[in-house]
Amino acid sequence: MVVGGRDGAGVADSGIICGVVRSTTRRPPQAAGRARQLGWPAKAGLVGLGALVLRLLYLYELRDTVLVNVLIGDGRQYDAWAQQIAGGQWIGTEVFYQTPLYPYLVAVWFTIAGHHVFGVRVIQAVLGAASCVGLAAAGRRFFGARAGLVAGALLAIYPPAIFFDGLIQKSSLDLLLATVLLASLGECLDRPCWPWLAAAGVALGAFALNRENARLLYPIIVVWLFAYFRAAPLRRRVAWTAIVTAAAALVLLPVGLRNYYVGGEFLISTSQFGPNLYIGNHTGARGVYEPLVPGHGERPTPSSSTRAPRNSRHRRSRHRPCWARRWRRQGDSARRS
């Protein structure tokens, strides 16, 4: 109903126009959902940025302290090992006794920028921040967007995580690889696709090269693929498992070949199993670490505590079977006795 002649007609016309404008600018539900989804990456980015700021502030506060300026224990050994690698010993002469991924990455940095240890700590701060984003992404897939953001934020402010990101240790890299693995598997929840499965395999292989017991995750992942996707055809689940296995093998194979070349035994990671089995089970074992060769517990490189003196009967060459096999046999014998 039009009221008041020309003025009433104007009011009616303006009302019609406003209604048309509102109807044309109103977003459909799908568009609104997409807009909300686009907001999550920004929130995850803020979590990562906050984590990076906290870690850099932590390093800045400790820049002139003994904790940062003096390397002890494993940190000193990793630094020495990385310097040897950067100095040209990329292949090395012995089977790996400790996992090689972290010192080799540090050696790459030393080759590019020189012996700048503080730069390694800054890079680890960036990796730690990336771990927070990775955990948020994994949590989003497994438990929902809010749970993922909360998990990432908690990791960002978690004091031990900040502390270990500032040490010359492989723990920072452990956390990154673990969160990448979880995020890759999380992307497979709806329906596994080969790029994400391959990414999970690569992350798992790299994780095993940084932390030996990460290999225990492989059978767990295989069981998860078969059990969680039990509605999928068996052939498809086998193919998914093969993709993860092949990707992990591509990462581990070069290390196995390298160990075979220098030590005569194909080991996909390290040779610690035999020595650790013997240390924990031989007669008189005390349940703590002790050097295999008395007087050789403090070592300048990660493997020298496992070597006998130069004139010892345990002396070996790279053409003989790996010495780790001998310690494994002795450890098995001690465990059975």
Buried (B, 14 or more C-beta within 10 A) or exposed (E): EEEEEEEEEEEBEEEEEEEEEEEEEEEEEEEEEEEEEEEBEEBBEBBBBBBBEBBBEBBEEBEEEEEBEEBEEBBEBBBBBBBBBBEEEEEBEBBBBBBBBBBBBBBEBBBEEEEEBEBBBBBBBBBBBBBBBBBBBBBBBBEEBEEBBBBBBBBBEBEEBBBBBBBBBBBBBBBBBBBBBBBBBBBBEEEBEEEBBBBBBBBBBBBBBBBBEBBEBBEEBBEEBBEBBEEBEEEEBEBBBEBBBEBBEEBBEEBBEBBBEBBBBBBBBBBBBBBBBBBBBBEEEEEEEBBBBEEBEEBEBBBBBBBBEEEEEEEBEEEEEBBBBBBBEBBBEBEEE
